[in-house]
Protein backbone atom coordinates (compact mmCIF):
# COMPACT_ATOMS: atom_id res chain seq x y z
CA UNK A 1 0.00 0.00 0.00
CA UNK A 2 1.46 3.34 -1.04
CA UNK A 3 1.64 6.09 1.55
CA UNK A 4 0.69 9.63 0.69
CA UNK A 5 3.60 11.44 -0.88
CA UNK A 6 5.75 8.36 -1.31
CA UNK A 7 6.65 7.38 -4.84
CA UNK A 8 5.66 3.83 -5.72
CA UNK A 9 9.24 3.06 -6.84
CA UNK A 10 10.71 4.25 -3.52
CA UNK A 11 12.02 1.70 -1.04
CA UNK A 12 9.44 0.37 1.43
CA UNK A 13 11.19 2.04 4.35
CA UNK A 14 11.33 5.48 2.68
CA UNK A 15 9.90 8.23 4.81
CA UNK A 16 6.67 9.63 3.36
CA UNK A 17 6.08 13.31 2.79
CA UNK A 18 2.78 13.01 4.67
CA UNK A 19 1.95 10.07 6.94
CA UNK A 20 -1.80 9.60 6.54
CA UNK A 21 -2.13 7.65 9.80
CA UNK A 22 -0.64 10.51 11.80
CA UNK A 23 -2.80 13.07 10.00
CA UNK A 24 -5.90 10.91 10.56
CA UNK A 25 -5.10 10.57 14.27
CA UNK A 26 -4.97 14.31 14.72
CA UNK A 27 -8.06 15.02 12.62
CA UNK A 28 -10.12 11.96 13.55
CA UNK A 29 -10.38 11.14 9.83
CA UNK A 30 -12.34 14.34 9.10
CA UNK A 31 -11.42 15.24 5.49
CA UNK A 32 -12.36 18.91 5.74
CA UNK A 33 -10.35 19.25 8.95
CA UNK A 34 -7.39 17.61 7.19
CA UNK A 35 -7.54 20.24 4.46
CA UNK A 36 -7.63 22.98 7.09
CA UNK A 37 -4.74 21.46 9.08
CA UNK A 38 -2.61 21.09 5.95
CA UNK A 39 -3.39 24.66 4.92
CA UNK A 40 -2.29 25.92 8.34
CA UNK A 41 0.78 23.69 8.12
CA UNK A 42 1.82 25.31 4.84
CA UNK A 43 1.56 28.80 6.34
CA UNK A 44 3.39 27.83 9.53
CA UNK A 45 6.20 25.96 7.76
CA UNK A 46 6.83 28.86 5.41
CA UNK A 47 7.01 31.24 8.41
CA UNK A 48 9.28 28.96 10.44
CA UNK A 49 11.62 28.29 7.52
CA UNK A 50 12.04 32.05 6.96
CA UNK A 51 12.92 32.41 10.64
CA UNK A 52 15.36 29.49 10.49
CA UNK A 53 17.05 30.90 7.40
CA UNK A 54 17.22 34.44 8.84
CA UNK A 55 18.44 33.42 12.30
CA UNK A 56 21.94 34.64 13.08
CA UNK A 57 21.92 33.27 16.63
CA UNK A 58 22.24 29.46 16.77
CA UNK A 59 19.95 29.36 19.82
CA UNK A 60 17.18 31.12 17.91
CA UNK A 61 17.73 28.82 14.93
CA UNK A 62 17.48 25.82 17.26
CA UNK A 63 14.23 27.08 18.78
CA UNK A 64 12.69 27.59 15.34
CA UNK A 65 13.85 24.15 14.21
CA UNK A 66 12.30 22.56 17.33
CA UNK A 67 9.04 24.36 16.54
CA UNK A 68 9.26 23.07 12.97
CA UNK A 69 9.79 19.51 14.21
CA UNK A 70 6.67 19.79 16.39
CA UNK A 71 4.47 21.24 13.66
CA UNK A 72 5.64 18.61 11.19
CA UNK A 73 5.12 15.69 13.59
CA UNK A 74 1.66 16.89 14.57
CA UNK A 75 0.66 17.12 10.93
CA UNK A 76 2.26 13.88 9.79
CA UNK A 77 4.90 15.60 7.64
CA UNK A 78 7.40 12.87 8.42
CA UNK A 79 10.21 13.88 6.09
CA UNK A 80 10.14 17.52 7.21
CA UNK A 81 10.19 16.37 10.85
CA UNK A 82 13.17 14.10 10.22
CA UNK A 83 15.19 16.71 8.34
CA UNK A 84 14.36 19.49 10.82
CA UNK A 85 15.53 17.23 13.65
CA UNK A 86 18.74 16.44 11.74
CA UNK A 87 19.34 20.18 11.18
CA UNK A 88 18.69 20.82 14.86
CA UNK A 89 21.44 18.33 15.72
CA UNK A 90 23.87 20.49 13.69
CA UNK A 91 22.96 23.67 15.55
CA UNK A 92 26.49 24.11 16.90
CA UNK A 93 27.99 24.02 13.41
CA UNK A 94 28.89 27.39 11.94
CA UNK A 95 27.41 26.42 8.60
CA UNK A 96 24.79 23.69 9.12
CA UNK A 97 23.66 21.84 5.99
CA UNK A 98 20.11 23.12 5.52
CA UNK A 99 19.69 21.75 1.99
CA UNK A 100 18.02 18.43 3.01
CA UNK A 101 15.50 20.37 5.10
CA UNK A 102 14.86 22.86 2.30
CA UNK A 103 14.28 19.98 -0.11
CA UNK A 104 11.93 18.19 2.29
CA UNK A 105 9.92 21.38 2.83
CA UNK A 106 9.78 22.15 -0.89
CA UNK A 107 8.69 18.60 -1.78
CA UNK A 108 6.10 18.44 1.00
CA UNK A 109 4.56 21.83 0.24
CA UNK A 110 4.45 21.02 -3.49
CA UNK A 111 2.74 17.72 -2.71
CA UNK A 112 0.16 19.37 -0.47
CA UNK A 113 -0.58 22.02 -3.07
CA UNK A 114 -0.94 19.42 -5.84
CA UNK A 115 -3.18 17.26 -3.66
CA UNK A 116 -5.49 20.06 -2.60
CA UNK A 117 -5.91 21.58 -6.05
C-alpha positions in Angstrom: 0.0 0.0 0.0 1.5 3.3 -1.0 1.6 6.1 1.6 0.7 9.6 0.7 3.6 11.4 -0.9 5.8 8.4 -1.3 6.6 7.4 -4.8 5.7 3.8 -5.7 9.2 3.1 -6.8 10.7 4.3 -3.5 12.0 1.7 -1.0 9.4 0.4 1.4 11.2 2.0 4.4 11.3 5.5 2.7 9.9 8.2 4.8 6.7 9.6 3.4 6.1 13.3 2.8 2.8 13.0 4.7 2.0 10.1 6.9 -1.8 9.6 6.5 -2.1 7.6 9.8 -0.6 10.5 11.8 -2.8 13.1 10.0 -5.9 10.9 10.6 -5.1 10.6 14.3 -5.0 14.3 14.7 -8.1 15.0 12.6 -10.1 12.0 13.5 -10.4 11.1 9.8 -12.3 14.3 9.1 -11.4 15.2 5.5 -12.4 18.9 5.7 -10.4 19.2 8.9 -7.4 17.6 7.2 -7.5 20.2 4.5 -7.6 23.0 7.1 -4.7 21.5 9.1 -2.6 21.1 5.9 -3.4 24.7 4.9 -2.3 25.9 8.3 0.8 23.7 8.1 1.8 25.3 4.8 1.6 28.8 6.3 3.4 27.8 9.5 6.2 26.0 7.8 6.8 28.9 5.4 7.0 31.2 8.4 9.3 29.0 10.4 11.6 28.3 7.5 12.0 32.0 7.0 12.9 32.4 10.6 15.4 29.5 10.5 17.1 30.9 7.4 17.2 34.4 8.8 18.4 33.4 12.3 21.9 34.6 13.1 21.9 33.3 16.6 22.2 29.5 16.8 20.0 29.4 19.8 17.2 31.1 17.9 17.7 28.8 14.9 17.5 25.8 17.3 14.2 27.1 18.8 12.7 27.6 15.3 13.9 24.2 14.2 12.3 22.6 17.3 9.0 24.4 16.5 9.3 23.1 13.0 9.8 19.5 14.2 6.7 19.8 16.4 4.5 21.2 13.7 5.6 18.6 11.2 5.1 15.7 13.6 1.7 16.9 14.6 0.7 17.1 10.9 2.3 13.9 9.8 4.9 15.6 7.6 7.4 12.9 8.4 10.2 13.9 6.1 10.1 17.5 7.2 10.2 16.4 10.9 13.2 14.1 10.2 15.2 16.7 8.3 14.4 19.5 10.8 15.5 17.2 13.6 18.7 16.4 11.7 19.3 20.2 11.2 18.7 20.8 14.9 21.4 18.3 15.7 23.9 20.5 13.7 23.0 23.7 15.6 26.5 24.1 16.9 28.0 24.0 13.4 28.9 27.4 11.9 27.4 26.4 8.6 24.8 23.7 9.1 23.7 21.8 6.0 20.1 23.1 5.5 19.7 21.7 2.0 18.0 18.4 3.0 15.5 20.4 5.1 14.9 22.9 2.3 14.3 20.0 -0.1 11.9 18.2 2.3 9.9 21.4 2.8 9.8 22.2 -0.9 8.7 18.6 -1.8 6.1 18.4 1.0 4.6 21.8 0.2 4.5 21.0 -3.5 2.7 17.7 -2.7 0.2 19.4 -0.5 -0.6 22.0 -3.1 -0.9 19.4 -5.8 -3.2 17.3 -3.7 -5.5 20.1 -2.6 -5.9 21.6 -6.0 
